[in-house]
Amino acid sequence: MASPNSHPDGYERGDPWFEDGNIILLTNEPCIAFKVHRGVLARHSEIFQSMFELPPMTTGPNAEVLEGCPFVRMYDPPAELSSLIKTLYDYTAFQNRNATDFFHVAGVLKLATKYIIARLRSHAIRFLAETWSSTLQGHDRMIELALRAPPVDGLSFPYVHPLHVLSLAREVDAPVLIPSAVYFLSLYPLTDILRGDHPKLKIEHPSRPPNQLSPLDIQDYTLMYQHRIDAILGLVRTTCGARTVSPGCTGNVCMKAFAKLSALLSRSWFVRTGPLHFMLQALDEVDNDGSLCAQCRRAFKKDVTAARQKLWDGLPGVIGLPSWDDLESDYMPPRSS
């Protein structure tokens, strides 16, 4: 058996391969070689810089030379290492056209975290947070896209399962993504998640995060599931069902309208209903109800809008995380100028 520093018996050239490169990164299994430039990688990562500062053994029977160029053994998946290198060279924008785009970002983020490439790590987290948002406005944009975007490869937007986002966030220590991921995960029946047969969970990709729920995941899922149901019942029974008319209301027509709305909403929700969107639907119903006076309509809109924001602001605390502001400042630093 060959020693760890011996010349590899067989390898394939990977992408990228720069003919004028001065260092080769050689993955272990499978054996893929990437010829790159020390300076480019070292400029982005102190880990790479330290690796390359060690003088390679270029002569003798155990010389670490491949095609006349020193090589360093790497123990990362070749697909992820390839994506990381390309991103460091080209810094092309991440995209969200399909599930493969998510797994590409996931692979880059994992290695950017491992090799302490802070700027790229922050960029990747910010990109994911555009979908798995830390703001209510971002959440609403995501829902609108999910409702109107056509399926891609038979998968609905955002194309990946929230369990994959949750697993990735825990792996790379990016809790700013966790509340949104757990909120959407709580929309799925637990039995379905445990069975693991959802099409989004069955996608095969070398950078796919784990499909299994951890004990902490199950705890967070349970807490968020209950919180979500409580929010729906609060809207139906209290905000609508126990509502009194506003000062200046001219009659009892509005009381009957809110009672009717409460009955309608109580029949309209089910266990997969998201309360944040459900509240918007309640606002639409009120806007379309011509029997309500202007004062009651205006007061209801104000109360529900405030309730939505309060529900959103409280999501991290439901699962024991700091506030959104703290999560953003700690794990999603401001963009570089």
N, C-alpha and C positions, 0 to 999 in steps of 0.2 A: 504494500500500500504506500502511495506517495506521501511524503511528509508535507505539512501544511505550507512550507515555503518552496516546494519543488515546482518545476515548470509543469503547468497543466497538460495532461495527456491529450485532451480534446476540448475545444471551445468554439463558440460562434461569435462572430462580430455582431455587436449590437448597434442600435441606433440611439444616440448619435455615435459616429466614429469620425473623428477629425484627423486627417492624415498628418497635419502639422501639430497634433497634440503631443504633450510631453509626459503624460501619465496615463496608465490604463487602470480602470476600475473593473475588477473581475469578480463577478458573483459566483457563488458556490454551487448551488443546485437550482436550476441548470447552470452550466458554466458559460456565461455570456460576458463578453469583453466590451467595454466602452472606452474609447480613446478620447481623452479630453485634455484641457489645459489646467495645470495646477492653479495658476493665478486667478482664473475665473471662479473656481470653486472656493479657493481659500479666501477670496475677497468677501464672499457671502457668509462663510462659516468658520468660526474659530476651531471647530472640531476638524474640519478638513485641513485647515492651516496646520494644526498640530500633527495630523497624520502625515502630511507631506514634508514636515520638517525632519522627520526621521530619515537618515540616508539609506537608500535602498541598497541591497546586496546585488551588485551587477556583474560579479565575476564568480567563478567557481562552480561546483556541481549543483549547489542550491541557489544559484542566481535567480533573483526575482525579476526576470526580463522576459518580455513577450513581444515578438516581432521587433526586437531591438529597442524596446521601450520598457522602462520600469513599470511594474504593476503592483497594485494594492488589492488584497482580497477583501471583498465586501460580503456581508451576510444579510443582504436585503433582497426582496423579490425583484427580479430583473425588470418587470414592468413598472414598478414604483420607482426604481432607480433611474430608469430611462425617462420617465415623466418628470422627475425632479431635475435631472440634468437639462432637459429641454427647456423647462420653465426658467431655470437660472440663466440660461443663455438668451432665450428669446423674450422671456417675461410676457408671454401672450396672455390675453384676458381669459379667465375661466368662463365657461359657458354652462347653460342649464337646458340643453336641448333634449336630453334623454338620460336614462339611468347610467350609461357609460360615462357621461360627463361628470356625474356625481362621484363615481368611483375613481375617476382620474383625480379630482380635487382631493378625495380622501387619501389616495396614495401619496400625493404631494404633501398634504398636511402632516401625515404620519412621519415622513422623513424630514420635513422641515422642523418638526418638533424634536425628533431624535438628534438631528445635527445642529440644533439651536440656530436655525436660520430665521431670526426674529421677524424681519420685515415680510418675508414670504409667508410665515406662519400667520401673522396678523392679517395679511391680505386674504389668505384662504378662509380664515374664520369670518372675516367681514363679508366675503362673498357668500358663504353658507348662510350667514345671518340675514341676507337679503330675502331668503325664502323662509328659513326657520328663525323668525324675527324676534328681536328684543323690543319692538314697539308695536302698539296696537295698529297703527297705520300700515306697518309692514305686514302684519297678520292679515289685515283686510285685503291688501293687494294680493297676497298669496291665495286667499279664498276666491277672489274674483278670477284670477288666472285658472284656478282649479275648476271653476264652474264653466269657463268658456274655452279653455285650451283643448284642442282635439287630442285624443289619445296618441301616443307614440309607441310603436311596437306592442300595441295592446295594453299599454299602461297609462293611467291617468296622471296628470300633473299633481304633485311634483316628481313623479316617476320612480321614486324610491320609497321604501317603507320607513316610517318614523323610527322603527327599532334600529335600523342601520344608522340613522343619524344619532340616536341616543348612544349606541355602542361606540361610534366614532368619537363623539364628544367626551365620553368617559375615558377612552383610550388616550386621547391627546390632551386631556385636561382643559377642555373648553366648555365649562358649565354655562356660559352665556347661551349656548344652543339647547341646553337641556329642558328648560321649562316648556318651550314651544314643542319640542319633540315629544315630551311626555304628554302634553295636552292632546296632541293628535294621536298618539299611541292609545290614549284612554278611550278613543272613539271605536277602537277595535275590541270585539269580545275576547276575553282572556283565553278562552278555549281555542279560538282561531289562532292567536299568537303562539300558543304552546304547540299547536299542531304543526305550525310552520309551513302550511301549504298555500299561503297567499302567493300569487304570481310574482309579486315584488320581492318576496323572500326567497324565491327559487332561482333568481338570477345568478348565474355563475360569473365570477370575475375575480382575478387575483387580488384585487384591493377591496373586496367586499368585506365590510365589518361583520362581526359575529351575529348569528341569528338567534342566539339563546338569551333569555332573560336571566339576569343575575338576581339574587335575593333583594338587592337594593332597587333594581328595576321593578320588581313585583311590588315592593313597598310603595314606591313612587307612583306606579300605575294605579294602585288601589286608592291612595290618597287623592290623586287627581280625578279618578273616576267618580268618587263620592262627591268631591267638590263641584264637579261639573253637573251632576244630577241635582245637588242642592241649589245651584245657581238657576237651573231651569225651573225648579219648583218655586223658588223665590220670586221669579218673574211672573209665573202663572198665578200663584196664590196670594202674593202680597202686593207686588207692583201693580198688577191688574185687578185681581180678585178682591183685595181689601182697599181699593183706592177710593178716596173721597174726591168730590169735585173741587175745582180750584175756586178761590175767592173771585167773585164777579161772575160765576157761572149762572146762567139765567134759568135753569130748569133741571129736571131729573133725567133728561134724555141722556146726558153724559154718563150718569151712573149706570144706566141700562147698557150703554155702548161698551163701557169697560167690563161689565159683567159678561156681555156677549163675547168680547175679546178674550177674556179669561177662559171661557168655555171652549172657544175655538183653539186657543193655544194648548189647552190641556189635552185636546184630541190630536194635535199636530206633531207632538214631539215623540221620539222613541229613544232607545238607549244609545244610539249613535249620533244623536243631535249635539251639535256644538252650541253652547249657550251664547257665545259671542255673536255668531251669525243669527241665531234664533232671535236675539234682541233686535237686530236690524230688521228682521222680518216682521216683528211686532211693530216697529216704527213705520214700516211700509203699510201695514194694516190700518194704523191710525191715520196716516196721511190720506188714505183712500176712503176713510169713513167720513162722509159729509155731514153726519148727524152731530159730530162733536163740535163744541164751541171752540173758538180760537184760543181762549185761555187754557182750557183743559188739554187741548192738543199740544200747545206750547209747553205746558208744565210736564206733560208725560214725556215729551221728547227730551226735555232737560234732565228729568230723573233717570230715564233709561240710558241716555248718553253718559251720565255720571256713573251709573251702575256698571256699564261696560268698562269704563276706564278703571274703576275700582277693582273689578274682577281681574282685568289684565294686570294691573299693578301688583295684585296679590298672588299671581301664579307662582313666582319663585318661592315665596314663603310657604306655600302649600306643601312643597317637597323639601323644606328645610334649607333653601338656598338664600343668599343675601338678595337685596333689592336689585332691580334691573340696573339702576345707576352704578351700583357697586360691581355687578357682574361685567358691565361694559367697561368700566375704568380698569378693572383688574385683568380682564382676559381679552379685551378688544381695544387696545390703546389707540389714541387718535392717529389719523392718517398723517404720514410724513408730508411736510410742505414741499 
